Amino acid sequence: MALISKKKIIYPISDALRLFLQKYGREVDFPIHYNDLLRYSGSIPLYDFKGNDTLWETVFYAQSDREEIHYNVKKIYSLLKAEGDMSVMEHLYIDRIDLCVYGNTQPFRVRIVNRINDNFDYFYVKHADASRVYGLEIEHLLSPNRISYLVHKNTLIEEHIAGIPGEQFMRQQINDPLLNPIRLAKEFVKFNERCFVRLLGDMHSSNFVVDVTPDFEETHYRIRAIDFDQQSFEGKKSIYLPQYFKQNNALIQLGIKHITQESMTQYQREERALIATRLKTSTIEIEDVLSTMENDTISTKENIESLKKELAKHYKNGKFLTCINMGQILRESLEQVLKR
């Protein structure tokens, strides 16, 4: 069973990381920041359609602040989705702003609605933690998924990642007779491999979603990470393997039941081959993010020493022992994909 050692440290955006974000258009001047949203005058608990407490609170702003805050939040959405073109935002309005009161960083979630057809979308306003920013960028470059996010000063804006929360999926849909257990178990194996190679930790069921896509003949599944705080931070190898979290037991048992060792090895190799292809096609971007990480502080000395020893033993590769920071450890982890 995987256990997080202690509360994750929040690392500030370094000058080098800010230069990286500016180079790739991720650093954008937007009109409202995380601390501005803390000016709410009241809040009420948010319940789901079944009456269950979601552990989020809907916040309210004084009349004197609300119009300005809602306009500026809508401006952020236009930057995220339409490069700041407010003309396409005229028919949108801010329906709700929620605060996650139980999370370490207490993010805000904005619900924005199209008044023409009542279609809605979400995005998040968070503290800009360097670990999370590296995690988002590496996900964008090395996973099958593209990620939209923006940073300004100490505020991070993230798009909403659609899907059924892993916890909810395992509770409500894992026994659905229409479920394809082999395809789902295969996707979990590939997700497990992806997290391990790119060193994204803490992928228990609350930190990923299941994206279900019906096809003309079969249903496809993709498991997507939604929390990137634990990018290259922890010192234990098991933290980077979703297969070791008890919260994921339903998916783990599905794999044990439906996938042979030979099939699992095949799926792991397939995923590593896909990551290798992405490494080769995004060489400049990968080199930039790795060199920035190598000159940044995103973990403790104890975690670095522990992880490099565990990975050296896992891969039977002494080069890990020469690493002095998490950026170098991640570089060596990705090298294993290219070698194989």
FENGI-V492666 format. One record per residue. NEAR is the number of other C-alpha atoms within 10 Angstrom. Layout:
# FENGI-V492666
NEAR + NEAR
This chain:
# FENGI-V492666
10 + 20 + 13 + 14 + 11 + 7 + 7 + 14 + 15 + 17 + 16 + 17 + 23 + 15 + 11 + 15 + 21 + 17 + 15 + 17 + 20 + 14 + 11 + 9 + 12 + 21 + 18 + 17 + 12 + 19 + 13 + 19 + 22 + 18 + 12 + 11 + 17 + 12 + 15 + 15 + 11 + 11 + 15 + 11 + 14 + 18 + 14 + 9 + 7 + 6 + 8 + 9 + 12 + 11 + 15 + 22 + 21 + 19 + 20 + 18 + 18 + 11 + 9 + 8 + 14 + 14 + 13 + 12 + 19 + 20 + 15 + 16 + 24 + 21 + 21 + 25 + 27 + 17 + 19 + 20 + 15 + 14 + 12 + 16 + 13 + 14 + 9 + 11 + 16 + 10 + 11 + 17 + 17 + 19 + 13 + 15 + 25 + 21 + 23 + 17 + 14 + 11 + 10 + 12 + 14 + 14 + 20 + 24 + 23 + 23 + 17 + 22 + 18 + 16 + 13 + 8 + 8 + 9 + 10 + 14 + 14 + 18 + 20 + 20 + 26 + 19 + 21 + 22 + 21 + 25 + 25 + 22 + 23 + 22 + 23 + 22 + 21 + 21 + 22 + 15 + 21 + 20 + 20 + 13 + 12 + 11 + 16 + 15 + 22 + 22 + 25 + 20 + 15 + 15 + 18 + 23 + 27 + 21 + 18 + 17 + 17 + 14 + 17 + 17 + 19 + 24 + 18 + 14 + 18 + 18 + 11 + 10 + 12 + 17 + 12 + 9 + 8 + 10 + 15 + 14 + 19 + 14 + 18 + 23 + 23 + 23 + 21 + 24 + 25 + 22 + 22 + 21 + 23 + 23 + 21 + 19 + 22 + 22 + 25 + 28 + 29 + 27 + 28 + 22 + 23 + 16 + 16 + 21 + 21 + 23 + 17 + 15 + 12 + 9 + 8 + 6 + 6 + 11 + 14 + 15 + 18 + 20 + 20 + 23 + 26 + 18 + 18 + 24 + 24 + 23 + 27 + 27 + 23 + 28 + 25 + 21 + 19 + 20 + 26 + 28 + 24 + 29 + 24 + 20 + 19 + 15 + 19 + 19 + 16 + 17 + 25 + 18 + 13 + 17 + 23 + 12 + 12 + 14 + 18 + 11 + 10 + 8 + 13 + 17 + 12 + 15 + 18 + 17 + 16 + 14 + 21 + 21 + 15 + 16 + 23 + 19 + 14 + 16 + 20 + 12 + 12 + 12 + 11 + 11 + 15 + 19 + 13 + 14 + 19 + 20 + 15 + 20 + 24 + 19 + 15 + 20 + 19 + 27 + 22 + 14 + 13 + 10 + 17 + 24 + 18 + 15 + 22 + 29 + 20 + 17 + 21 + 18 + 13 + 10 + 12 + 10 + 14 + 13 + 14 + 23 + 18 + 13 + 19 + 14 + 22 + 30 + 23 + 20 + 26 + 21 + 20 + 20 + 20 + 19 + 14 + 14 + 18 + 15 + 7 + 9
